[in-house]
Amino acid sequence: MRRALRAGAALLAVAAMLLLPAAAMGASAPSQKPAPKTTLPDVEDEVISLAFEKVAGEDVMRDILRKGANLRAVFKEHGIL
């Protein structure tokens, strides 16, 4: 159940990055052209794939941290927590 919840949260984060225009995400520079309208079926496979990759990476990092690794060193080496 926890893995499904983390995958759902990661899925929402990736979907927001792909679907929302940069201005809505807090980007300071306005874009030259309006962002093309993207529908969910266009990015669905990519979003799901990226979400599960992120969850898998988090699982690996958790195992490394449980073995006593330093949090800062793990993040510096792998760039994910």
Summary of the structure (lengths in Angstrom):
residues: 81
radius of gyration: 16.0
end to end distance: 19.3
largest distance: 48.8
contacts: 168
relative contact order: 0.14
helix: 70%
strand: 0%
